Amino acid sequence: MEKTFIYKMIKDALIPYTSGVEDWEIRDEDIDIMYKRIIDRKAEVGESELYELAEDVVYEYITNDANV
């Protein structure tokens, strides 16, 4: 899987949560952590769609449901 593509998916998944918030800035380290989490989950569950994993990981990040 192409890292750049997954990074874009993460950033796109963040849009609904960050639109209208002008001072929101996500750190590159956080995106790296989310990327690794997506790759790990894809390896674990294989059959999940990549975009679904990205949405789930971003949601967990936003809501602090995981140690992302």
C-alpha positions as CSV (number, residue, x, y, z in Angstrom):
1,M,0.0,0.0,0.0
2,E,1.2,3.4,-0.8
3,K,2.0,5.5,2.2
4,T,1.1,8.8,0.6
5,F,-2.4,7.4,-0.3
6,I,-3.1,6.3,3.2
7,Y,-1.9,9.7,4.6
8,K,-4.4,11.4,2.2
9,M,-7.1,9.1,3.5
10,I,-6.3,10.1,7.1
11,K,-6.4,13.8,6.2
12,D,-9.7,13.4,4.3
13,A,-11.2,11.5,7.3
14,L,-10.2,14.4,9.5
15,I,-12.1,17.0,7.5
16,P,-15.6,16.5,9.1
17,Y,-14.1,16.9,12.5
18,T,-11.8,19.9,11.7
19,S,-13.8,22.0,9.3
20,G,-14.7,25.3,10.8
21,V,-12.0,25.0,13.4
22,E,-9.3,27.4,12.3
23,D,-6.7,26.7,14.9
24,W,-6.8,22.9,14.6
25,E,-3.5,21.5,13.7
26,I,-2.6,17.9,13.6
27,R,1.0,16.9,14.2
28,D,2.9,14.8,11.7
29,E,3.7,12.4,14.6
30,D,0.0,11.8,15.1
31,I,-0.6,11.0,11.4
32,D,2.4,8.6,11.5
33,I,0.8,6.8,14.5
34,M,-2.6,6.6,12.8
35,Y,-0.9,5.3,9.6
36,K,0.9,2.5,11.6
37,R,-2.4,1.6,13.4
38,I,-4.2,1.3,10.0
39,I,-1.4,-0.9,8.6
40,D,-1.5,-3.1,11.7
41,R,-5.3,-3.5,11.6
42,K,-5.2,-4.2,7.9
43,A,-2.8,-7.1,8.7
44,E,-5.0,-8.3,11.5
45,V,-8.4,-8.2,9.8
46,G,-7.4,-8.4,6.2
47,E,-11.0,-8.3,4.8
48,S,-11.7,-4.7,6.0
49,E,-11.8,-1.9,3.5
50,L,-8.9,0.5,3.9
51,Y,-11.1,3.6,4.0
52,E,-13.2,2.0,6.8
53,L,-10.0,1.4,8.8
54,A,-8.9,5.0,8.2
55,E,-12.3,6.3,9.3
56,D,-12.3,4.1,12.5
57,V,-8.7,5.1,13.4
58,V,-9.4,8.8,12.9
59,Y,-12.6,8.6,15.0
60,E,-10.7,6.9,17.8
61,Y,-8.0,9.6,17.6
62,I,-10.6,12.4,17.7
63,T,-12.5,10.8,20.6
64,N,-9.5,9.5,22.5
65,D,-10.9,6.0,22.4
66,A,-7.5,4.5,21.7
67,N,-3.9,5.2,22.5
68,V,-3.3,6.7,19.2
